[in-house]
Amino acid sequence: MAKGMILAAGQGTRVRPLTKDLPKPMIPILGKPVMEYLIEHLASYGIKEIMVNVAYNHHKIEQYFGDGHRWGVQIGYAYEGVREHGEVTPKPFGSAGGMRRIQDFSGFFDETTLVLCGDAIIDLDIGAALAEHKLKGAIASVVTLDVPLSEVENYGMVVADDNGQILSFQEKPKPSEAKSTAASTGIYIFEPEVLKLIPPGQVYDIGSQLFPQLVESKAPFFAQKRFFNWIDIGRVSDYWAVLQRVLRGEVAQMNMPGREVKPGIWVGLNTQIPWDQVTIEGPVYIGSSVRIEPGASIIGPSWIGHGCHIRSGAKVVRSILFEYTRIAADMTFKEMIVSPTYCVDQSGETLYRGDETAQLRWGDSRA
């Protein structure tokens, strides 16, 4: 079969404040970290040995996933950091540098390896992708997805000939300058010999350094065109949009937790909801131990994490509440992501609790 590598060492700066306390692969979708969907997907294709490189907030990833036995896989971790003034601080080695480091340590990558970014959910047919890679005799393959010309500015674009051999890359080109509509999805397939091309002991990136090197050396380096769902959480607006899609049931294999008590309304255990005195329009998920006061309303698609408290007269509209968030009486939160300490709108505009100028009031429901 193949081995797996999940890239999870980045800081996730573009999705702040979601990554203020969480590493990006732990951002939840339907109450499950993004990376959990990836591990389930790898396991379903028989990829059972998975290395994960980690740096920022690495304990959160390691404590949640452990050795992987819950998913029927083995997971190993490679921490990337340095000791400065007696303190250990995270310092990623780059996507390629991190893999070379693992290889120099143990020679782990001794067969075909599927490399995934830890912050996107995919339903790629891994079997077909590996078969095409082998058939072409590729030492490296990039899985691409066709995107509308108007959206090429958001992606790294891959330019290939008719046979799929990669000729060049364009990083976020203007639509008028784009030579292709094939976006790199951050899903790669590597043969062991690729790792020898990565310089040891230095920060080195797959996309901006290793790939141009492969193009220049005219190595058998191919792009694959595939049709699949690729849900990338690059920005806060993406996260909001993804959750809206998932709650509407537009993404296959994403099942709502809880029990459907009315059409489009799912509820966890131990909730306090005076149904005849509140307005709830699905799709809405309400987690365990949530308290909703009379006169409150929730308009879906919305996700109410466990332990939240929505006071009377408050309105939550197309929003995501992280666990233990309290929404003050008569407040309206529309199209926002709210946690006990911050709230952020789709554009990434963030307010922190205690900001005197903020019109909105919310807090921590635990106390």
N, C-alpha and C positions, 0 to 999 in steps of 0.2 A: 504494500500500500504506500503510504507516505507519512512523513512526520509533519507536525504543525508548529508554527511560530506565530505568536501573537505579540504585536508591538504595542507596549503599554507604558512606555517610560516618559511620554511627553507631559508637558505641564497643562495643556488644554487652555492656553491663555485666551483663545478666541471665544470660549464659552464661559468665561467668567460672567457672573459670580457662581455659576453652577459648580465650578471646579474649585471654589474657595476652600472647601473642606474635603472634596471628593476627587479622586483621580477620574479622568474622563471615562475610562471603561466601566466605572461603577455608576455612571448616571443611570437612573432607573427609567425603564419603560414598562408600563403595566406592573410596577412593583418589582421588576427584575432587572438587574444590571445588564447593560448592553452586552458586556462580555459573556454573560451566561448564555445568551442566545447563540453566540459564536461557538462556545464550547459544545453546546448541545448539537449544533449543526455538524461540527467536526466529528463528534462521536457517532452521529448517525451514518457517516460515510466510512466508519472504521478507522478514523485517524485518532489513535489512542495515546500517542506520546507527544505532549505539547509543552514547548518552552515558552515562557513569558518574560520579556525583559521589563523591569520595573524601576522606578526612581521615586518620583513625588508621591507622598502618601501611600507608599508601597504596602504598608501593613494592612490597609483596608482591603486591598486586592487579595493578599495572602491569607488573611483571616477568613475572608468569605469563601474563597475557592479551595483553600487547603491543598491536599495532595491530589484532589480531583476524583476521589473514589465515588462520590455521590453521583457523578455523571458517567462512571464506568471508564474513566480515562486516568492517565498519570500526568500530573502537571508539575513542572519544575520552574523555578524562578531564578533570574539572573539580575541581581541588584547592581545598578550603575550609580556610583557616587565617589566622592573623594573625601579625604580627611583634611580639613583646614582648621588650623589653630586648635587642634584637639577635638574638633566637632566633625561628625560625619554629615556631609551635605550631599543631596542628590545632584548628580551631574550626568545627564544622558550622553551616551557615546555615539548618538546618531543611529538611524535604523540599521544601516549596514555595519557600522562599527560595533554595535551591540551583538550582532550575529557572529561577527568575526571573533569577538571576545569569547563567546560560548564555544565556538569551534576550536579555538586555541586551548581552551580549558579542558575539553573532553572529546572533541571530534564528534559531537552529537549529530551534526548534519551529514550523515553517511549515506543517505538515500534522498530521493526526491522530497522536497519540503514545500508545503503550502504556507505562504506568509500572508498574514491578515493584519490590518490595523484594528486595534482594540476598541474603536469608537464608531463602528458602523455595523448595521445588521444586514445580513445577506441571506438569500435563499438560493444561492448559486448551486448548479449541478456540478459538484466537485468531481464526481467520477468522469463526467464528459470533459471537463477542463483538463484533468490529468491525462486522459487518453489522447486528447489533441496535442498536448505538450510532448508526449512520448512519440506520437506519430510523426511529428515534424522534426524530431531529433533536436529539440530546443535545449539550450543549457539554461535559458531563462525565458519565462513568458509573463506578460502583463495581461490581466483580464480587463477588457475595456467595455464600456457601455455607451451606446449612442445617446448623445444629449442634443436638445434643440440648439441651433446656431446662436440663438439669443442668450443662451446660458453658458457659453464656452468660457466666459470671463471668470467663472467660479472654479474652474478645474485646470488640472494639468492635462494637456491634450497630446495624444499619441499619433504620430504620422507614420504610416506603414505602406509598403507596396502591396500589390494585389495578392501576393502570397502570404502577407502578414508579417514579413520581415520588417523590423522597426528601423526607420530612417532617421527620425528626429523627434524631439519633444518641443512643445510650446507651453510655457507656464502662463496660464490665465491670459490668453490672447484676446484682443478685441475681435468681435465677430467679423469685422471686415478683413482682419489679418489671419484668421484661423485657416489652417491648411487641412483641418480634419474636424469631425464632430465626435471622435472617439475619445471619451474621457477615461483617464486612468482611475481605477476604482481602489487603488491601494491593495489589490489582491495580486500576489505574485507567486510564480512557481519557479523554484531554483533547483538546479542540480548541484551536487557537492562542489564541483570544480569552480562554480561562481565565487564561492567564499575565498578561494585562493587569490582572487583578483582584488579583494578588499585589503588595503594596507593595515597591518596589525597595529594595535595600540594607539589608534587615533580616532577622533570624531569623524565619522564618514556617513554620508546620507545615501540611501538607495536611489531616490528619484533624481537628485541634482548632481550626484557624483558617480555612483556606480553605473547607472544607466547610460550616461553619455560615454563613459569608458567602454561599455559593451558595444554601443553603436560604432564608435571610432575603430574598434578592433574587428568590426564586421563579424562578430561572433553570431552563432545561430540564436538570435534573440527575436522572439515573435510576440505580436499582439493577437489576442483572441477576442473575437466579437461574441458576446453572449447576451441573452435576454434573461434578466432576473431582477428581482427587487433588490435595490441597493439603497439602504437608508443611512445616509451619512449625517452625523451630527457635527457639522463644522462650526456652526454659529448658533447663538441662542434662538434666532428665528427658525432655524432648521429643527431644533428640538421641539419648539412649540408646534410647528407644522406637522412633524412626525406624530406627536401625541394626538393631534386632532385627527389625523388619518387613521391611526390605530384604533382610537376610540370609536370612530365611525365604522370600523370593521373592514377597512379597505386593504388591510395587509393580511395575507394568508398566514396561517399557523400562529397567529397571535391571539391567544384566547384570554378573555376577561376572567380575572379571578373572582371569587365570591359567588353569590347566588343571585340569579336574576329574579327579583321580587315583582317587578312590573316590566313591561316591554322596554328594553333599553336602559334599565336601572339595576345595577349590580351592587350588592351590599355584603360587607364582611360581617364578622361576629360582633355581638355586644354593642349594637349601635342604639342611639337614643334619638328617634326621629318621629315627631308628631305628624304623621303623614297627612292628616286632614287640615293641618294648619301651616303647611309649607308648600312652596311651588318647586317641583323638580321636573325638569324636562330633559329626557335622555338624549344621547347616550351619556350616562354618568356612572362613575364608580365611586362608592363611598366605603372607605376602609373600616377596619375594626375599631371599636371604641370611639367612633365619631359622634359628636353631639351637635344636633341642629336645633336651634330654638324656633318657636312659633314665629311666623312672619318672615322667615328667611327664604331666599330663593336661589336655586342653582340651575343654570341653563347650560346644557351640554353643547358640544363635547367637553366634559370636565372630569378631572380626576381629583378626588379628595383623599389624601393620604391618611393612614391610621392615626388615631388620637387627635384629629383636628376638632375645632370647636367654632361653629358659625353662629354668631349672636343674632338676636332678633332684628329683623329689618335689613340684614346684610344681604347683598347680592353677589353671587359668584357667577360670572358669565364667561364661558369658553376659556376656562383657566385651569391651572394645575396647582394644587396645594400640596406641598411636601408635608411629611408627617409632623404632627404636633404644632400645626399653625392655627392660631386663633384670629378670626376676622372680627373686628369690633362692630358693635351695633350700627346699623344704618349705613355701613360703608359699601361702596360698589367697587369690586375688582373685576375689570373687564380685560380679557385677553392678556393675562399675566401669569407669570410663574411666581409663586409666593412661598417663602420659607419662614420659619420663626424669626430670622434675622434680616432678611432682605426681600424685596420684590423687584422683579425685572419684567419690562414689557418686551414685545417681540423685537423691537429695534435694539435691545440691549441696554436701554436706559434703566439704570438701577437706583433704587432708593434703599437706604439702610434704616432699620428700626431706630427710633430715637432722633431722627433728623427733624429738627423743629419746623423746618419749612414745608415738610411733606403734608399734603392734604389728607393722605390716607393713614388710617390707624389699624395696626395689626400687631400680633405678638406671638408669644410662646404659650401654648395651651397647657403646658405641664404644671404650671404653678399659678 
